[in-house]
Amino acid sequence: MPIETLLTDTSQVRVQVLAPGAMRITHAPRGADAFPPDPAWLPDILVPGDPGMSPEPPLAHPTVRSGCLHLLRSDGSVLLSESRPPDLRRGIHLSFRLEAGEVLYGWGEQFSAFARTRGRIRLDAVNAPSFLQRHRSYSAVPFFISRRGYGLLLLNGHPSRWRIDSRRHELSIDASGGAADYLVIQGNTPRDILFTYTGLTGRPPLLPRWAHGLWGTGYPQENQDQVLALAREHRRRSIPLDVIILDYHWEQAFHNFRWRRSLFPDPERLIAELRELGIRLGLILTPFVNRENIPLEKRILNWRLRNLPPGEERTDDRALPEYEECVQKDLFSHPRVWWWFGRGGMIDFTSRRAVHWWAGRLRPLLRQGIAFFKNDDGEYLPHTARSALGLAGAEHHNLYGFYYGKATFEALRDLDDRRPLIYARSVWAGSQRYPGLFLGDQTPTFQHMRSTLRAGLNLGLAGFAYWTADVFGLDGRTTPETHMRYAQWALFAPIARYFWRPPAIDPTRFPWSHGPAAEDNFRRLTELRYRLLPYYGQLAWEAYLSGVPMLRPMMLEYPDDERFALIDDQVMIGDRLLLAPVLESGARSKSVILPSGIWHDFWTGQSWAGGVAATVPAPLDRVPLLVRGGAIVPMLPPSASTSVSPGFGGLELHLWPPFGGSYSVREDDGLTRAYQRGEAVSTRIDVEQHEQQVDVRVSSPEGNLPGLARERHWTVVLHSVAAICRPWQQADLQACPAEVVGTKARILTSFPTQQGCFLHVPGVEIEETRSA
């Protein structure tokens, strides 16, 4: 690891190259005997081993000018400069020079802004319900990307304040403790920066296939029969559902990890009956072990929030034997913390003994059939807490969510070969290795649709592939319009979950609330999500390999197009689908900035030439969803739940003109970590168009997947087709049926899986593209 030492006016600077294009800058007072020791958490955050190579790994050259550190590109231009010598007397103060109009992105889960040229960011994790989200967040991720071709990760877990001063062209960072220590990553594009950053801090593993389906949670928790009734209602109405998460009161006390029998008299039957319906069960957890009840506060909160199941208002929420065990074994970071349902100790997840104790409490539930856990309330650790690693309390506070998620994830990982999944609310840099994440508590308003979209885009630029903006938010009554528009945005999130409330509290939050139109809207979008499972699976694989998120800011996918530098109200789903949710009440169209090329309305087939802004129709029952011309998108037939069989049966290959290009359909068992041992196949599809002739070649699969079907029954769907004028043929020249309905041509074909097939379709007439 190359190391260089330089001197500024006030400090000595150590420069370490960690990877191609990535260097670590550490300051110490001038004349100090040594540099600050590495923070105790650093080996847990940075991934050991080779992070991989970026496509063209540039490396800036450090130098000192005018008493300050400068990083120069190979052509002599400035990549990044410290504008003033750092102040290391109390905490740290760093200042960096910005170019006029320089655009910065990131800081993880930030609701208030996406592209920033000025403003302040406070990184100190708090429970941040909707009314705090303009200025605060559940998570504090000290990483950002500049449009000028660099990213910066502050290697300091203490609370920090960042100020972007557009008048002075300066970014300043103040932290209450820790070292002036940071990582600079250079890249030709934001994608290159993200590749290197996630190579150093980790990339997300694959989720089980069922996790890409629809999730639901009732709040407050209903009883066993009501949960089953909700699941059956989904099946009766043909609205897909794969996951139900039980809220706080599944548990008898917090936390004794035992079922509350007044609500769940037979949890084994509940799990079994849900499994028969194709639905898996998750449980909420918090990191507290209660020593005290808080009856007055509990009554006030229930009056305000209606967060208690009927009949559970006076229950004893203490877990005294567990509390005493934790005290005796020294498992707490802090012994007395207030939270929603009591006062108790917070587990120290930096302690190996505490992690072992935690895993031991989760294993019986996992063996009982629980699929995963939701990690809630990771933001409460007092700054006076301690840590087995020796972290300062304020530092531990911000990193608490990271270690909380790591402990729960590894408890699942170490039990068996299933793909681990947690659902966390508080994260830090590196937490993308322990997916996924939910964006906390919002309400069903257009304001929160906008803010959750911004937060999701920011998280994607920190390597978080799996997050969710809850459909309808946590609580608050929906209207027919907000019900439909919220679903049109949040059901496309990497994880899709909706909250319902008992009908006596709020009857407006079910998929079937507000009548047939709203129900049809929810059903159609959920069905589409399930049909897109192969496409979402491929995007998940790309995130696993490169760190590129599934839902992508426009500037990430089109970094050279200045028009997308500030755009935060439309998003790319991979590189082929463009989603532009309606975020204004009463709007029935959306102005969409189109990248170059041809773009097609997914719903109607209407086409536009790109490069300009198009006014896309958006009636109340339709969200603007556009497909790039030349795209190949794999889809499945409608289904009530996800399949766990190896590979995909009945696949449809949807093609949009101008026909051409390639795509690889990736298949694995959808459930285990066998993909990390090479058990997966990839099938390449190549499409060519020569005037009115379209050729589709499906190659034989590469790789190995036990249980893959010997024969495939796939359908090729050509969109925006006016007619097929002559019979088409397969490679064996046998005439086969083609059906043209409206503007779609459906071509059914069966072929041996290992041989692939070739389709020759002559005489294809394509509809005329309309001008934007």
Phi, psi and omega in degrees: 000107182300136180231136178227143179240132180233164178239129171257186181298328186238353187214163166257143188238127174258129180243119180240130174274117182263334182195165175304121180085003184231126177227146179259130180247122180232128179259147169221152178305142179298129182092356178295150181289332184206162174280158179302142177295155177300141175299147185298335182275350188302318179296337178279334183272314181275133184280127179291152178100183183284120180284358181098172183248133172285160186306312176229089189283093176283160179217120181288159180253125180279141176207164178246126176227139179051034176080004183235157179282136175229142173250119186252138173289171182297335179272006179091350178285159184275125172276309182206137179229138166283123186280340178214152176301142182293147175261117186245016186284311179230108189068216177223152170223120178240145178225134181235143179278136176247151171282156178302127179077010181298134184255129179243146183227146167126228188063029174067225186283087177242123185272337194278333184202160174247283177278126185239131170242353177197170175118181183235146176229131177249121181253090178207101190301132177220159166293112190240074176298177194309321187285350178259353194284354174290336185230345186230167182213158175289340187231156183227087184257107188275056182225135175219163178238135175261145176294347180277002172103029175213160171233157181222126173247117176283118180273065184206120183269357181290156173306138184220157176235132183241135180231125174258109184259103183287337180284317181268357181055057186213142170250124178242147181230127174239128176235146186283347180193189179080192187252160171278086192220123182208160181248127177250130180240124179258142178202152178289332180222162174303327178296320178297318179297315180295323178300312181290318180301313181285337171295329180271327184252353175110153180239155186283133172288169180288144172274158170299150186301325182296338180290344176276356177277193181274138176247158175213150178218134173265140184215120356290173187293131175267174184277177186302314181295324179290324177297314179295322179297320178297317180297317180292328178294323174301313181294320181298323182268003179058043174251113185303150177202134181239339188219139167235132175253129176274137183276186192319314194274020165294339190257146184291317178214164186249106356234117172251000172062026178243146185293143174278102189291339177295333177257328185230079183291337183219075184297329178299319178293321178301310182298317182294317182290325175294320180296324176297332178273001181080026185240134178257159187243132172243157182236140174282144174230157166228164185270021185258150168234113191285137170249336184227147167274160176228071189301317181294311179299323181294321178293320180296315180295321179293322176297322183277320191247348184052058186249015178242138173295145177304136180088353182253015186292330185248017182289155179274113183264010182280144173240071190294317178298319180293321179298312181296324177297317180294324177295313182297325182268001178059056184256000185262142166280326178210135188274349188211096182234136176279138170212187190307317191238031175154187171234134183193183179277149174257128183298139176268097184280001169274356180265128179297322179297319180293320178297319178296317178298316180299312180299323179295331177281334182276330187302316179300324178291321178295318179291334178289340178126002175293137187270328184190179181229150175258117180272100181258165167058050179265017188248005192267354188300122179296152179290354176266007183287168177238176186212141176296337177276351182086017179291143172296151185302316180294324178292315179298325179306311182287329181269000184301315181299325178298310183288327175299312179293319180301316182296315181291317179301313184289335174297320176289316183300321186279351183281313184201197187266007179292158176283118182292150178212129167236171184222091193260158176252335182235129185221173174217180177304132182097343180293347177298343177287347184236071187286156002243206188212141173243150191273023175077210194253119173233179177236162184281073178232159177295327178302317181282336171299316179295315186291324178289325176298315178299315181299319179296319178296318178298317179297320179302325180282358171250015174088007180274106181278333190240104176215166179220138165262107187305131175300123182077359185070192182284312182205175186109140184286137174271157167254167176306322182289311181292327176301314185284318183288323178297316179298324182292341176260304194285339178287351175263355180299158181306323170239135184243118178223144172237151176258130167247160174237154178308140184305329179294336179268312182203107181271010189259007191247012176270156176303332183263008174293152174073016169092183188300322184296313179293320179296316179297322178299312181296316182296314183298318180290321179293318176300319179296319178303315180292324178293331181272009182306318178297324179291313176299324178296322177293321178295324177297321179295319177298320177296322179295324183274327191232346184084358180287128186289164179288312174263124194240135170301149180302322181293337178284321182277332181229070187292338183269356181264106183301334183297338185261003185300325185247005187284125177226016179240014168215155191212148174268132169264099191068212181252008187238337183243135179243119180254128180232079186296149177279122187240021179226135179295136176085350182290140178233015172205165181220130174280118185243126175280118186263132168296171179296161181105193178255137181233138186241138173291121183300325188275320189250343183085354178301142186237149178225147169281134185278187180093354180223181175270135179244143173269107185262126178302139181216065174302166189303331183264018183213131175261139175298114177228115186246150180241133179292134176301137185090358183287147168243120182234116177283139180220159178251160170295159178304145182210151180279338179204170182282155178266146176250013178281153178298134177075184182242129175262152176062038184289143173246133176255109182264128184237137178240142181284158359291126187292134180160165178107188183218164180200149176243122175273119181258136183225140172216193183280351173074005188222320188252179177268020178299335178299331178286346176258011175093007181272086179194159176230155177229127182247119183273136175242129177240134181234134176228144176237128176234098186055246182264014182251131177238126178246133179237122179244122174256113183282167174289147184291145174257136181110194183220126177221103177302137178089359179294135183301144180285332182233145180246144176237091185249157179236131174262126182244116176265122181265159178057042180255128177280323181189159166246113192276339182227155178301139178263166187223151169275178183299330180276008176066013175281129178295134182231157186286141171230138181239124178250115179235118183065242180249019180240135173250121181253124183239112183269136179213144174239142183200155176296132185305314186284347180262335185071194179200166177228126179247129179245114186241099179270164172072032181273123175257126184260139177297152181288136177283132179272151177284147176288000000 
